[in-house]
């Protein structure tokens, strides 16, 4: 069965990937993903130019104090679905992530679907 699919020239249905990824997320995941993509996180003047588009764990915890203890456990779902990727952190105990192109596409899909409602 699986080997039959190796010869299939059908194009990857990106819509199915988006739906599957979003179905596995909760509101907190989407809020965090949107904050990273939109750059609406607290600024770090000493580090602002080093890694543009990268969110530090400390920034996310400051932006979402009610989610602070859950930021690190939230991120693996975003990474697993290809919505975000791990990045090098600036300091020990301060993880970092960036939104992928696929993650930005998923956010656009959500924005488009809510504007049609």
Protein Blocks (a to p, Z undefined) as FASTA:
>chain_A
ZZmmmmpcbdcdfklmmmmmmmmpcfklmmmmmmmmnopaccdfklmmmmghiacfklmm
mmmmmlmmmmmmmmmmmmmnopaccdddfbehiacddddfklmmmmmmmmmmmmmZZ
